[in-house]
Amino acid sequence: MAAEISEGHLRRLILAKMMFVHGLYHSGLGDQMSRMVSVHHFDSANEIVLRLLADISNARYDQNNFNEILGAARKAYMIHAETGLPEENEIVELHRVRNRIQHGAIVLDLSTVERFKRSSETFMSIVLEKAFGKTLEQVSLGGLIHDQELRVLVQRAERHFDHQEFRKCIEVCEDALIKATFDTGHVIGKAGMLTGYWGAKMVREMIDRKQYVSKYKGPAKKLAEEFSEAVLELGRIATSMQFLDSYRGKFLHHREIVNRLDRLSESELKDGAKSSLDFVTNLILKWQVEGVLG
């Protein structure tokens, strides 16, 4: 029976997957340094999963002793999967090799990297399914989003990215951002209320005190009224930027990606999709924590 996992547990599994995927990237580069880095990442991903298993075992273990971590993880996996850890010998050997790389600067050939890539993927896939009831694809940042409609959109974008459908990924990211901003979170409306509290009232009083609108007659008066409302709307839009905080630059970059979508090269589409997916997912999670959504 799969273990019940908290959001904190899921975040650790997400980190393990990110480490593994980063290792896959380096394993494909082929140069000596990349081979060394990829093995470090595969080992780190495996150890994150082992440590999570060890923690849910409730066994006491020395966190600095790999063999004790492995023993506690083995105990938890046996409880939930009723079998031994998959690829255990390979995982242990990978850990030994990683230590020799780190402390002895040994050089690996591509076949060794491929061997540990396969065993690590098998280990993670089986453990996630048997112990946690998750597939490797299901473990993603999008899974942390509470709102169902936003979660579905972000996870759809993640699948597009995994399938190298980068244009579709960017388009769905834009859909998720629009929904979070104008529907689920109604960020612009909340920004308007803040502007009304902090600044718009002051601007309105200034406009009324100067009697700008009353100075005009006919069509010019209507234009003056529209202009004064535009000033207030500008205040609301400017205030909405506060909800972006440190993500303002990433927001502008995302807008550039969307605006240039038809003119991006294949490599630019891939980079743009990754950038937009990271930005939209993390922004939604930020708003979720701050209570802006819902």
N, C-alpha and C positions, 0 to 999 in steps of 0.2 A: 504493500500500500504506500502510495506516494506521501511524502511528508508535507505538512502544511507549512507554507513559507510566507514570511512577512515581506513588506515592501523593502525592508533593509536586506533581507536575504536575496530578493530579486535583484537589487542593485549590485550585489556582489557577483551574482551570476552574469549580469550584464557586463561588468568589468572583466570577468573571465573571458567572455565571448569577444569583447573588444581587443583584449590582449591576443587571443588566438587569431583573430582576423588580421591584426597588425602583423603577427608572425607569418601568416599566409602571404601577405604583401611582400615582406622581405625575402621569403623563401623563393619567390618568383623572380627576384632580381639577379640571383646567381653569383654575385661577387662574394669574395671571402668574408668581408665584414657583414654583409647582409645575411649570409648563412649563419654566422655566429649570433647575430641579433635575433634571427627567427627562432633558433633553439632556445634562447633565453625567454622569448615570449611564449613559446609552447609550454615550457616548464612552469612559468609564472601562472599561466591560465589553468594548468592542471592543479597547481598547488592551491590556488584560490578556491577551486571546487573541493579539494580535499579538506581544506581548513573549514569550509562551510559544513561539510559532512561531519567533521570532528566536533564542531560546535553543537550541532543538533543531536549528537550522541549523548551529550551531558557527561561524557567521560572526562576525567582530569588528565591533562597531558601537558608536556613541556612544549610551549609554542616555538621554541628554538630548536627542537629536535624533530627532524623530518620523519624518522621512524615512528615516533610516538604519534605524530599527526596522522601518519598513514594507518597506524593501528586503530586509532579512534574513528577514523573515516571508514575503515573496513567494518568496524562494529556497527556503525550507523547504517551503512549500505546493506549489510546482512539483514538488519531489522526491516528495512523498507523494501528491499528488492529480493530478499531471501536467497541470495547468491553472493559469490565473491566479487570483488571489484574487477571490472573488465580491464584488460590490458595492464594488469598490475605490474608484471615483470618489466614491460616496456616503459611504463611511467617511472619506475624506480631507476631503470637504466638511463633514461633521459635525464633524470635529476643528477645522476653521477656524471654524465657527460657534460651537462651544463656547468657543474662545479669545475670540471677540468678545463673547460673553455674559459671560465672566469678567472681561475687562479693559475692555470698553466698555459693559457693562450694557445691551446691546440687548434688545429685547422680541420674542419669537417669537409667531406666531399658531398656532392649533391645527393647521392643515394642515401646517405645517412640522414640528411635533412628530410628527404621524402619519407623515409621510414618513420621518423618521429612525428612528422606531420600527419600521416595516416593513423598512427596509433593514438595520437592526441585527439584527433577528430572523433575516432571511434569511442575513446574513453569518455569524452565530454558528451557526445550524443546519447550514449547508452545511460550514463549516470543521470543526465538531465531527465530523460524519459522515465527511467525506473524509480529514481529516488525523489524526483521533484515534479513529475507529471508534465514536463515541458519538452518541446522539441527545440533544437538549436535555433530554428527560425523564430519561434515564439518568444525567445529571450531577447528583448529589445527595450530601448528607452520608451518607445511608444506604449509598451505595456504598463508603464507607470502612470499613464494619464487616466484620471478618474472618469471624466466625461466620456460616455460611450461613443458618441458621434465623432468627437475629436480623436479618440483613440483609434477608431476604425480608419479614419482618414490618414493619420500618421503611420499606422501599421501598413496601410496600402502603399504609401510612399516608400516605406522601408522595403517592401517586397519588390516594388519597381526598381529600386536601387540594387537590391541583391540580384535581380534578373538583368541588370545592366540596361534597363529602360529609363535612361536618365532624363529624357525630356518629360516623360509621364511623371517621373518622381518630382520634378520641379513644379509641374502643373498642379499636382495633388498637394504639394507643400503650400502653394499659393491658395488653394481652396481652404486648407486647414487654417492658414493665417487669417483669411477673410472671415471665416466662421468664428474663430476665437475672438477676433477684434470686434465684429459688428453684431454677432448673434449670441454665442454662448457667453462671452464676457461683456459685450456691449461697452467696449473700452472707450470709444469716442464719446458715448453718452455720459459715462462716468467722468471722463475728462472735462466734459462741458459743465458738470455740476461743480467740479473742483475749480474750474475757471470762474464760474459764477460766484463761488465763495471767496476766492482769493483775488480775482482780478477783473472779471467781466463787469461786475457792479461798478467798480471804480471807473472803468472805461466808459460804461454807459452814462454815469454821472457827469463825466468830463464832456461827453458829446452833448448831453442835454444842457449842461451849464453854458457851454459856448453857443448853444442854439444854432448849430451848423445847419440842421435840416430846415429850420424856419426861415433861413436867409434865402431859400430858393423857392421858386414858384413853378407850377406846371411840370413838364417832363423832368426838369432839372431837380425838382424836389424829390421825385420818385427815385432818381439816380442817387441822390444824396442819402435817402433812406436805405437803399440797397447797399451803398458803400459802408454805412455805419454798421449794418448787419454783417457785412463781410469782415469788418474789423473784429467783431465779436467771434465770428466763426474761426478766424485765424488764431485768436486766442485759445479757442477750444482745441484746435488741431495742435498748436504748439504745446499746450499742456499735456495732451495725450502722449507726447514723446517721453514724458517722465516715466511712463509705465515701461518703457524700453530700457531705461537706465544704461548699463554698459553694453546693451545690445543695439544701440543706435547705429553704430558703424556697420554691424552685420545686417541690420534692417535695410540700410541704404545699399549695401552690396547685393542683398537679395533682390531689391527692386531693380537694380541694374541687370541682374541675371534674367529676370522675368522680361524686362523691356528689350533685351538683346537675344531672346530665346531663339529666334529664327536665324540669327547670324553667328551663333556659337559653333565652334568646331567640335569634333567628337571629344577631344581631350578637355576642352572648356566645358562641355556639357557634363562630363563626369565630375570635374572639380566643382562646377556650379551646383550640381545635384547634391553632392556631399555637403557643401557649404549651406545650401538652403535647408536641407534636412536637419543638420545639426542646429541651425539657427531656430527654425520653427519649433522643433521638438523641445529644445531647452527653454525657449521663451514661454511656451505653453506650460511647461513644468514650473517655471518661475512664477507665472501668473496664478497657477494652481496653489502654490504655497502661500502666496500673498492674499488669496481669497478674491482675486479679481474675476475669476471665472464663476459663473453661476450666482 
